[in-house]
Amino acid sequence: MPRVRTVRRITLVAALSAVTIGTSAAVDAATGSPVAADSGRPTAPAAADRAAHDAGDRPVANAADKGGRSDAVAPPDGQADGQAVAAPPPRELAADAPAPGLGVPSRTGSTESSVDRVADFYGAYVDARRDGNGKLAEALRAHYLTGDLRTRLAKWEKAHHADGVFRDKKVPTTWRVTYNDSGMGHAWHRVRLTWGDGAHARTTQLTVQSDLATLRISDIQSGVR
């Protein structure tokens, strides 16, 4: 009898071991991955494999394989896998973009515009006087002003000891020309001249007349017409 009990005990231990080994060796039927003995659910590595399988078996870059950095980029919405993804613009180029509402300064003009002719004359004349180029200033007068106006300006300048084009002894720092009206073969423009800047700036207004047939300046008067 003791011998029979010993054989039965050995047989029971062997059966329990077989059950344990069989349970540990169980695999998931869907993925072929090992299953945890206590829960019947895939282990952590098996769960990751199943996630990849459910997503269409698409490979996912392992961050650990690249020194802790992942280069995998998900495709944008509406773009299929395998298509090229446009890289974002360099950061330094984005920084060079102009702020909204701030454009590059530009100037335009027309050879048939009386306003442009007056603006061209005052802009060039201010530069010539400021640079101390008397010959250029006289050449500009001869080109843009009528002969009759040049004669009248010479008389005014002799009497007032000032520049008849500016109606002042000094050279302005800024100028602005605005169309006023026209009729009877003439056009009139408002010319605003500014001396200095800030709180000490001084401005004057002139009325400049142009002959529409030649676009030459035929009269300059103080004040606004």
C-alpha positions as CSV (number, residue, x, y, z in Angstrom):
1,M,0.0,0.0,0.0
2,P,2.7,2.6,0.7
3,R,4.2,1.9,-2.7
4,V,0.8,2.5,-4.5
5,R,0.3,5.9,-2.7
6,T,3.8,7.0,-3.8
7,V,3.1,6.1,-7.4
8,R,-0.2,8.0,-7.3
9,R,1.5,11.1,-5.8
10,I,4.2,11.1,-8.5
11,T,1.5,10.7,-11.2
12,L,-0.5,13.7,-9.7
13,V,2.6,15.9,-9.6
14,A,3.4,15.1,-13.2
15,A,-0.1,15.9,-14.3
16,L,-0.1,19.2,-12.6
17,S,3.2,20.1,-14.2
18,A,1.9,19.2,-17.6
19,V,-1.1,21.4,-17.1
20,T,1.2,24.3,-16.0
21,I,3.6,23.8,-18.9
22,G,0.6,23.6,-21.4
23,T,-0.9,26.8,-20.0
24,S,2.4,28.7,-20.2
25,A,2.9,27.6,-23.8
26,A,-0.5,28.7,-24.9
27,V,-0.5,31.2,-27.8
28,D,-3.0,33.7,-29.2
29,A,-4.8,32.2,-32.1
30,A,-5.0,35.5,-34.1
31,T,-1.4,36.6,-33.9
32,G,0.6,33.5,-32.8
33,S,1.9,35.5,-29.8
34,P,2.2,33.9,-26.3
35,V,-0.7,34.4,-23.9
36,A,-0.4,35.2,-20.2
37,A,-1.3,32.2,-18.1
38,D,-3.3,34.1,-15.5
39,S,-5.6,36.2,-17.8
40,G,-5.7,34.6,-21.2
41,R,-4.9,38.0,-22.8
42,P,-1.8,38.7,-24.9
43,T,1.3,39.9,-23.0
44,A,2.6,43.5,-23.5
45,P,4.9,42.7,-26.5
46,A,2.1,40.7,-28.1
47,A,-0.4,43.6,-27.6
48,A,2.0,45.9,-29.5
49,D,2.2,43.3,-32.3
50,R,-1.6,43.0,-32.4
51,A,-1.9,46.8,-32.6
52,A,0.4,46.9,-35.6
53,H,-1.5,43.9,-37.1
54,D,-4.9,45.7,-36.6
55,A,-3.5,48.9,-38.2
56,G,-2.8,47.1,-41.4
57,D,0.7,45.7,-40.5
58,R,2.2,49.1,-41.2
59,P,5.7,49.4,-39.7
60,V,6.3,51.9,-36.9
61,A,9.7,53.3,-36.3
62,N,11.2,52.4,-33.0
63,A,12.5,55.5,-31.2
64,A,15.0,53.4,-29.3
65,D,16.6,52.3,-32.6
66,K,17.3,55.9,-33.5
67,G,18.9,57.1,-30.3
68,G,15.6,58.2,-28.7
69,R,14.5,60.1,-31.8
70,S,11.7,59.1,-34.1
71,D,11.7,60.1,-37.8
72,A,8.3,58.6,-38.6
73,V,5.9,61.2,-39.9
74,A,2.2,60.5,-40.1
75,P,0.7,61.4,-43.6
76,P,-1.6,64.5,-43.6
77,D,-5.3,64.1,-43.8
78,G,-6.4,63.0,-47.3
79,Q,-2.9,61.9,-48.4
80,A,-2.2,58.2,-49.0
81,D,0.8,56.4,-47.6
82,G,3.8,56.4,-49.9
83,Q,3.2,60.0,-51.2
84,A,5.8,62.6,-50.7
85,V,5.1,65.0,-47.8
86,A,6.1,68.6,-48.4
87,A,8.6,69.8,-45.8
88,P,7.7,73.0,-43.8
89,P,9.6,76.2,-44.9
90,P,12.8,76.9,-43.0
91,R,12.3,78.9,-39.9
92,E,14.7,81.7,-41.0
93,L,12.8,82.3,-44.2
94,A,9.5,82.7,-42.2
95,A,11.2,85.2,-40.0
96,D,12.2,87.3,-43.0
97,A,8.6,87.6,-44.2
98,P,7.3,91.2,-43.9
99,A,4.7,91.9,-41.2
100,P,1.1,92.2,-42.4
101,G,0.3,95.7,-43.7
102,L,3.9,96.7,-44.2
103,G,4.9,96.9,-47.9
104,V,8.1,97.7,-49.8
105,P,8.2,101.5,-50.7
106,S,7.5,102.1,-54.3
107,R,7.0,105.1,-56.7
108,T,5.1,105.3,-60.0
109,G,4.7,108.1,-62.5
110,S,3.3,109.0,-65.9
111,T,4.7,111.3,-68.6
112,E,1.2,112.5,-69.3
113,S,0.2,113.4,-65.7
114,S,0.5,117.0,-64.7
115,V,0.6,115.9,-61.0
116,D,3.6,113.7,-61.7
117,R,5.4,116.4,-63.6
118,V,5.0,118.8,-60.6
119,A,6.0,116.1,-58.1
120,D,9.1,115.3,-60.3
121,F,10.1,118.9,-60.4
122,Y,9.8,119.5,-56.7
123,G,11.5,116.3,-55.7
124,A,14.5,116.9,-58.0
125,Y,14.7,120.6,-57.1
126,V,14.7,119.9,-53.4
127,D,17.5,117.4,-53.9
128,A,19.5,119.8,-56.0
129,R,19.2,122.7,-53.6
130,R,19.9,120.5,-50.5
131,D,23.0,119.1,-52.2
132,G,24.2,122.7,-53.1
133,N,24.1,122.0,-56.9
134,G,23.1,125.4,-58.3
135,K,23.7,124.4,-61.9
136,L,21.3,121.5,-61.6
137,A,18.7,123.7,-59.9
138,E,18.8,126.2,-62.8
139,A,18.7,123.4,-65.3
140,L,15.6,122.0,-63.7
141,R,13.9,125.4,-63.8
142,A,14.7,125.8,-67.4
143,H,13.2,122.3,-68.2
144,Y,10.1,122.3,-66.0
145,L,9.1,126.0,-65.8
146,T,7.8,128.3,-68.6
147,G,10.0,131.3,-69.6
148,D,7.4,133.8,-68.3
149,L,7.3,132.1,-64.9
150,R,11.1,132.1,-64.6
151,T,11.2,135.9,-65.3
152,R,8.5,136.6,-62.6
153,L,10.3,134.3,-60.1
154,A,13.6,136.2,-60.7
155,K,11.8,139.5,-59.8
156,W,10.2,138.1,-56.7
157,E,13.5,136.5,-55.5
158,K,15.3,139.8,-55.9
159,A,12.7,141.6,-53.8
160,H,12.3,138.9,-51.1
161,H,15.8,137.4,-51.0
162,A,14.4,133.9,-51.0
163,D,13.7,131.1,-53.4
164,G,10.6,131.7,-55.4
165,V,10.0,128.0,-56.0
166,F,9.7,127.4,-52.3
167,R,8.6,130.9,-51.3
168,D,11.1,130.6,-48.5
169,K,14.8,131.1,-47.7
170,K,15.4,127.6,-46.6
171,V,15.2,124.2,-48.3
172,P,12.3,122.0,-47.1
173,T,12.8,118.5,-45.8
174,T,9.7,116.9,-47.3
175,W,7.1,117.7,-50.0
176,R,3.7,116.5,-51.1
177,V,1.8,117.3,-54.3
178,T,-2.0,116.9,-54.6
179,Y,-4.2,117.5,-57.6
180,N,-6.8,120.3,-57.0
181,D,-8.7,121.0,-60.2
182,S,-8.4,121.9,-63.9
183,G,-10.1,124.0,-66.6
184,M,-9.5,126.2,-69.5
185,G,-6.3,124.4,-70.5
186,H,-4.7,124.6,-67.0
187,A,-4.4,122.3,-64.0
188,W,-3.9,123.4,-60.4
189,H,-2.1,121.5,-57.7
190,R,-1.6,121.9,-54.0
191,V,2.0,121.6,-52.9
192,R,2.7,121.2,-49.2
193,L,6.3,121.8,-48.0
194,T,7.6,120.8,-44.6
195,W,10.7,122.1,-42.7
196,G,12.0,120.1,-39.8
197,D,10.2,117.3,-38.0
198,G,8.4,116.5,-34.8
199,A,7.0,119.3,-32.6
200,H,9.1,121.9,-34.3
201,A,8.0,121.1,-37.9
202,R,6.8,124.0,-40.0
203,T,4.6,123.7,-43.1
204,T,3.5,126.0,-46.0
205,Q,1.1,125.6,-48.8
206,L,1.5,126.6,-52.4
207,T,-0.7,126.6,-55.5
208,V,1.1,125.5,-58.6
209,Q,-0.4,125.9,-62.1
210,S,0.4,123.7,-65.1
211,D,-0.3,124.2,-68.8
212,L,-2.0,121.0,-70.0
213,A,-0.8,121.4,-73.5
214,T,2.9,121.3,-72.5
215,L,2.7,120.1,-68.8
216,R,5.1,122.9,-67.9
217,I,4.6,124.8,-64.7
218,S,3.3,128.3,-65.5
219,D,2.6,129.8,-62.1
220,I,3.5,129.4,-58.4
221,Q,1.5,131.3,-55.7
222,S,1.5,131.2,-51.9
223,G,-1.5,129.7,-50.2
224,V,-4.2,127.3,-51.4
225,R,-6.4,128.3,-54.4
